[in-house]
Amino acid sequence: MQEIFLKKNLESFYLLQEKKLTVAILGGGVTGQALKNFLKKKEIPYILLDSNLTCDQAEIFSDSTPIENLPPFYLILKSPGIKPEHTFLEEARKRKLPIWSEVEFARIFTPAKLVGITGTDGKSTTTALTTHLISRDFPKTKMGGNIGTSFIELCEENLDFVVLELSSYQLEDSENLQLTSATLLNIANDHLDRHKTLENYIQAKMKIFSWDNPNHTAILNSRQKIFPIPKSYSCKLQFFGTEPNDDAIILKDGIQTKNFFYSTKNFPLFGFHNFENLASAILLAESVGVNNKNIQTQLESFQGLKHRFERVLSLEGKEFINDSKSTNLHSMLAGIQGFQDEFFVLILGGIPKVEPLDPFIERLQRLNVSIYMFGEMRKTWKSELQKYSKYEILDFPNLEELMYTLAQNLKTYPPCKIIFSPAGASFDLYKNFEQRGEHFTKLVYELFGKENDKNK
């Protein structure tokens, strides 16, 4: 196989196109299929390698096929779900074959300016919120990446901006993406089965920033001091948080930037984590030139995402919140951060990720919370958490039994919020967190009646 040096630019792509050089797509999931469709449209030959072969088409191969047994190819486009230590990739590196991520490949073609968002939690909400804030001044704005549409499907559209949600899996494979603006919302222990250490995970996330680009704006959370900021940089560096020197200061009634005071009185989301998301989104919108007054108008009309601190029902002082998208401890803790003395009900469940319980135990001792638990989690979490809870932790095999018991007990509780924030993966009982969230909402309506929703 002849080695061809390919730079990440349009000239290299035209070389592939002109000489009909074959591209290898590693991974046949959503990203792999989108890449396949793009190459097909451009009439570039490809082979697709995947562990699950569902057809016997000539261009489809098992990802365990030795490289020497494959048709000659000159570039590998890697899906983010494929681990870096995959045998095929290790062999490709020995042969000095170029390996590109879908994001950096799509970056070649886009005429739009790019805004990037990453973090352990809050990425999807902030991506949708930032898109909403920008879209009034720049109507030709779309979001994609790790949310909704793959970037490769958007890259050739005539857009002003593409707002990209970027996971650590996508970023670890990407070189300098030269985004116009980017934010890292937060970091907690997550995906360590992939990245091995927290330091590796942070380094992957930090690749979203272009430190040597004076036209780039890098936005960070001032509450977290663990980000390895270079000693020298030429980009514009901004912070959001509660510190008096922050570029976006979160206050009780609004967010103050260097340019404007944004009232949050009519912001429809609640919880401190959502005000952090908003502060970050405001800085992103300001950095690309959105009018301050239009940002204020837009933040008041944002509807939020399904299953992410979504208000389901308000009834006689009891408010049901669907936060099924909470699939790890850090996400759940971020959601309940604003609760101090206020009594509330917390529903936990699912498959816990490998992360220490210490942050929850420390918080639990100061909370006035009644915990209900279901699924796999009760086998590992209940006995430890019960030592520190003010109330008996009730556990159930499934969500139905939990909700029926909650319905009986709720009449004895004062006005409060009932927060469904599982803090675990959904796969013990559900296909995904969306199905889990829909089931919770369905049970709330069945047990408490949608028609009685007086306060929504």
HUHUMO-V832322 format. One record per residue. N is the residue number from 0. RES is the residue in one letter. OMEGA is omega in whole degrees, 0 to 359 (none if undefined). Layout:
# HUHUMO-V832322
n->N res->RES omega->OMEGA
n->N res->RES omega->OMEGA
This chain:
# HUHUMO-V832322
n->0 res->M omega->183
n->1 res->Q omega->178
n->2 res->E omega->178
n->3 res->I omega->181
n->4 res->F omega->182
n->5 res->L omega->172
n->6 res->K omega->181
n->7 res->K omega->181
n->8 res->N omega->183
n->9 res->L omega->180
n->10 res->E omega->178
n->11 res->S omega->179
n->12 res->F omega->179
n->13 res->Y omega->176
n->14 res->L omega->176
n->15 res->L omega->185
n->16 res->Q omega->184
n->17 res->E omega->184
n->18 res->K omega->180
n->19 res->K omega->180
n->20 res->L omega->184
n->21 res->T omega->177
n->22 res->V omega->176
n->23 res->A omega->176
n->24 res->I omega->180
n->25 res->L omega->182
n->26 res->G omega->185
n->27 res->G omega->179
n->28 res->G omega->183
n->29 res->V omega->181
n->30 res->T omega->181
n->31 res->G omega->179
n->32 res->Q omega->178
n->33 res->A omega->177
n->34 res->L omega->179
n->35 res->K omega->181
n->36 res->N omega->180
n->37 res->F omega->181
n->38 res->L omega->177
n->39 res->K omega->181
n->40 res->K omega->181
n->41 res->K omega->179
n->42 res->E omega->175
n->43 res->I omega->179
n->44 res->P omega->183
n->45 res->Y omega->164
n->46 res->I omega->181
n->47 res->L omega->180
n->48 res->L omega->182
n->49 res->D omega->180
n->50 res->S omega->180
n->51 res->N omega->180
n->52 res->L omega->182
n->53 res->T omega->179
n->54 res->C omega->181
n->55 res->D omega->179
n->56 res->Q omega->187
n->57 res->A omega->184
n->58 res->E omega->182
n->59 res->I omega->182
n->60 res->F omega->172
n->61 res->S omega->180
n->62 res->D omega->175
n->63 res->S omega->179
n->64 res->T omega->177
n->65 res->P omega->183
n->66 res->I omega->183
n->67 res->E omega->179
n->68 res->N omega->181
n->69 res->L omega->172
n->70 res->P omega->180
n->71 res->P omega->176
n->72 res->F omega->191
n->73 res->Y omega->181
n->74 res->L omega->175
n->75 res->I omega->172
n->76 res->L omega->190
n->77 res->K omega->173
n->78 res->S omega->185
n->79 res->P omega->181
n->80 res->G omega->181
n->81 res->I omega->182
n->82 res->K omega->182
n->83 res->P omega->183
n->84 res->E omega->177
n->85 res->H omega->184
n->86 res->T omega->180
n->87 res->F omega->180
n->88 res->L omega->179
n->89 res->E omega->178
n->90 res->E omega->180
n->91 res->A omega->179
n->92 res->R omega->178
n->93 res->K omega->181
n->94 res->R omega->179
n->95 res->K omega->176
n->96 res->L omega->181
n->97 res->P omega->179
n->98 res->I omega->181
n->99 res->W omega->172
n->100 res->S omega->176
n->101 res->E omega->183
n->102 res->V omega->182
n->103 res->E omega->174
n->104 res->F omega->179
n->105 res->A omega->181
n->106 res->R omega->181
n->107 res->I omega->193
n->108 res->F omega->191
n->109 res->T omega->173
n->110 res->P omega->186
n->111 res->A omega->168
n->112 res->K omega->186
n->113 res->L omega->174
n->114 res->V omega->184
n->115 res->G omega->182
n->116 res->I omega->175
n->117 res->T omega->183
n->118 res->G omega->177
n->119 res->T omega->182
n->120 res->D omega->175
n->121 res->G omega->184
n->122 res->K omega->185
n->123 res->S omega->178
n->124 res->T omega->183
n->125 res->T omega->177
n->126 res->T omega->179
n->127 res->A omega->181
n->128 res->L omega->179
n->129 res->T omega->177
n->130 res->T omega->179
n->131 res->H omega->181
n->132 res->L omega->183
n->133 res->I omega->195
n->134 res->S omega->179
n->135 res->R omega->178
n->136 res->D omega->181
n->137 res->F omega->186
n->138 res->P omega->180
n->139 res->K omega->179
n->140 res->T omega->177
n->141 res->K omega->175
n->142 res->M omega->180
n->143 res->G omega->183
n->144 res->G omega->181
n->145 res->N omega->177
n->146 res->I omega->175
n->147 res->G omega->190
n->148 res->T omega->175
n->149 res->S omega->181
n->150 res->F omega->182
n->151 res->I omega->179
n->152 res->E omega->181
n->153 res->L omega->199
n->154 res->C omega->182
n->155 res->E omega->178
n->156 res->E omega->179
n->157 res->N omega->185
n->158 res->L omega->172
n->159 res->D omega->183
n->160 res->F omega->164
n->161 res->V omega->178
n->162 res->V omega->188
n->163 res->L omega->165
n->164 res->E omega->185
n->165 res->L omega->178
n->166 res->S omega->177
n->167 res->S omega->178
n->168 res->Y omega->179
n->169 res->Q omega->185
n->170 res->L omega->183
n->171 res->E omega->180
n->172 res->D omega->189
n->173 res->S omega->171
n->174 res->E omega->185
n->175 res->N omega->183
n->176 res->L omega->179
n->177 res->Q omega->175
n->178 res->L omega->177
n->179 res->T omega->178
n->180 res->S omega->180
n->181 res->A omega->177
n->182 res->T omega->169
n->183 res->L omega->190
n->184 res->L omega->186
n->185 res->N omega->178
n->186 res->I omega->171
n->187 res->A omega->179
n->188 res->N omega->178
n->189 res->D omega->178
n->190 res->H omega->181
n->191 res->L omega->172
n->192 res->D omega->179
n->193 res->R omega->188
n->194 res->H omega->176
n->195 res->K omega->181
n->196 res->T omega->176
n->197 res->L omega->181
n->198 res->E omega->178
n->199 res->N omega->179
n->200 res->Y omega->179
n->201 res->I omega->180
n->202 res->Q omega->178
n->203 res->A omega->180
n->204 res->K omega->184
n->205 res->M omega->179
n->206 res->K omega->177
n->207 res->I omega->186
n->208 res->F omega->175
n->209 res->S omega->188
n->210 res->W omega->184
n->211 res->D omega->181
n->212 res->N omega->183
n->213 res->P omega->179
n->214 res->N omega->183
n->215 res->H omega->174
n->216 res->T omega->179
n->217 res->A omega->187
n->218 res->I omega->185
n->219 res->L omega->178
n->220 res->N omega->182
n->221 res->S omega->181
n->222 res->R omega->182
n->223 res->Q omega->186
n->224 res->K omega->188
n->225 res->I omega->184
n->226 res->F omega->181
n->227 res->P omega->180
n->228 res->I omega->179
n->229 res->P omega->179
n->230 res->K omega->177
n->231 res->S omega->179
n->232 res->Y omega->180
n->233 res->S omega->178
n->234 res->C omega->176
n->235 res->K omega->183
n->236 res->L omega->181
n->237 res->Q omega->180
n->238 res->F omega->171
n->239 res->F omega->181
n->240 res->G omega->182
n->241 res->T omega->179
n->242 res->E omega->184
n->243 res->P omega->180
n->244 res->N omega->179
n->245 res->D omega->179
n->246 res->D omega->171
n->247 res->A omega->185
n->248 res->I omega->180
n->249 res->I omega->180
n->250 res->L omega->183
n->251 res->K omega->186
n->252 res->D omega->181
n->253 res->G omega->179
n->254 res->I omega->182
n->255 res->Q omega->172
n->256 res->T omega->178
n->257 res->K omega->186
n->258 res->N omega->195
n->259 res->F omega->170
n->260 res->F omega->180
n->261 res->Y omega->177
n->262 res->S omega->177
n->263 res->T omega->181
n->264 res->K omega->183
n->265 res->N omega->175
n->266 res->F omega->191
n->267 res->P omega->180
n->268 res->L omega->178
n->269 res->F omega->184
n->270 res->G omega->183
n->271 res->F omega->180
n->272 res->H omega->179
n->273 res->N omega->174
n->274 res->F omega->171
n->275 res->E omega->177
n->276 res->N omega->180
n->277 res->L omega->180
n->278 res->A omega->178
n->279 res->S omega->180
n->280 res->A omega->178
n->281 res->I omega->179
n->282 res->L omega->177
n->283 res->L omega->180
n->284 res->A omega->177
n->285 res->E omega->184
n->286 res->S omega->180
n->287 res->V omega->170
n->288 res->G omega->178
n->289 res->V omega->180
n->290 res->N omega->184
n->291 res->N omega->182
n->292 res->K omega->178
n->293 res->N omega->174
n->294 res->I omega->179
n->295 res->Q omega->180
n->296 res->T omega->184
n->297 res->Q omega->182
n->298 res->L omega->180
n->299 res->E omega->184
n->300 res->S omega->180
n->301 res->F omega->185
n->302 res->Q omega->181
n->303 res->G omega->181
n->304 res->L omega->175
n->305 res->K omega->176
n->306 res->H omega->177
n->307 res->R omega->185
n->308 res->F omega->182
n->309 res->E omega->176
n->310 res->R omega->182
n->311 res->V omega->187
n->312 res->L omega->171
n->313 res->S omega->186
n->314 res->L omega->175
n->315 res->E omega->177
n->316 res->G omega->178
n->317 res->K omega->182
n->318 res->E omega->182
n->319 res->F omega->183
n->320 res->I omega->178
n->321 res->N omega->177
n->322 res->D omega->183
n->323 res->S omega->179
n->324 res->K omega->175
n->325 res->S omega->182
n->326 res->T omega->175
n->327 res->N omega->185
n->328 res->L omega->183
n->329 res->H omega->180
n->330 res->S omega->179
n->331 res->M omega->181
n->332 res->L omega->177
n->333 res->A omega->182
n->334 res->G omega->183
n->335 res->I omega->185
n->336 res->Q omega->183
n->337 res->G omega->183
n->338 res->F omega->177
n->339 res->Q omega->181
n->340 res->D omega->185
n->341 res->E omega->177
n->342 res->F omega->174
n->343 res->F omega->178
n->344 res->V omega->181
n->345 res->L omega->178
n->346 res->I omega->180
n->347 res->L omega->177
n->348 res->G omega->179
n->349 res->G omega->182
n->350 res->I omega->181
n->351 res->P omega->174
n->352 res->K omega->180
n->353 res->V omega->179
n->354 res->E omega->183
n->355 res->P omega->178
n->356 res->L omega->187
n->357 res->D omega->181
n->358 res->P omega->179
n->359 res->F omega->180
n->360 res->I omega->179
n->361 res->E omega->180
n->362 res->R omega->185
n->363 res->L omega->182
n->364 res->Q omega->181
n->365 res->R omega->185
n->366 res->L omega->174
n->367 res->N omega->190
n->368 res->V omega->173
n->369 res->S omega->186
n->370 res->I omega->171
n->371 res->Y omega->187
n->372 res->M omega->179
n->373 res->F omega->175
n->374 res->G omega->185
n->375 res->E omega->186
n->376 res->M omega->185
n->377 res->R omega->181
n->378 res->K omega->185
n->379 res->T omega->186
n->380 res->W omega->192
n->381 res->K omega->187
n->382 res->S omega->181
n->383 res->E omega->182
n->384 res->L omega->182
n->385 res->Q omega->180
n->386 res->K omega->188
n->387 res->Y omega->183
n->388 res->S omega->178
n->389 res->K omega->183
n->390 res->Y omega->175
n->391 res->E omega->176
n->392 res->I omega->181
n->393 res->L omega->182
n->394 res->D omega->187
n->395 res->F omega->179
n->396 res->P omega->182
n->397 res->N omega->185
n->398 res->L omega->180
n->399 res->E omega->181
n->400 res->E omega->178
n->401 res->L omega->185
n->402 res->M omega->178
n->403 res->Y omega->176
n->404 res->T omega->178
n->405 res->L omega->180
n->406 res->A omega->178
n->407 res->Q omega->185
n->408 res->N omega->191
n->409 res->L omega->181
n->410 res->K omega->180
n->411 res->T omega->183
n->412 res->Y omega->173
n->413 res->P omega->174
n->414 res->P omega->186
n->415 res->C omega->173
n->416 res->K omega->174
n->417 res->I omega->189
n->418 res->I omega->175
n->419 res->F omega->182
n->420 res->S omega->196
n->421 res->P omega->180
n->422 res->A omega->178
n->423 res->G omega->177
n->424 res->A omega->188
n->425 res->S omega->196
n->426 res->F omega->176
n->427 res->D omega->184
n->428 res->L omega->186
n->429 res->Y omega->178
n->430 res->K omega->181
n->431 res->N omega->183
n->432 res->F omega->178
n->433 res->E omega->179
n->434 res->Q omega->178
n->435 res->R omega->180
n->436 res->G omega->178
n->437 res->E omega->179
n->438 res->H omega->178
n->439 res->F omega->181
n->440 res->T omega->179
n->441 res->K omega->181
n->442 res->L omega->178
n->443 res->V omega->181
n->444 res->Y omega->180
n->445 res->E omega->186
n->446 res->L omega->187
n->447 res->F omega->171
n->448 res->G omega->179
n->449 res->K omega->182
n->450 res->E omega->179
n->451 res->N omega->183
n->452 res->D omega->189
n->453 res->K omega->192
n->454 res->N omega->182
n->455 res->K omega->none
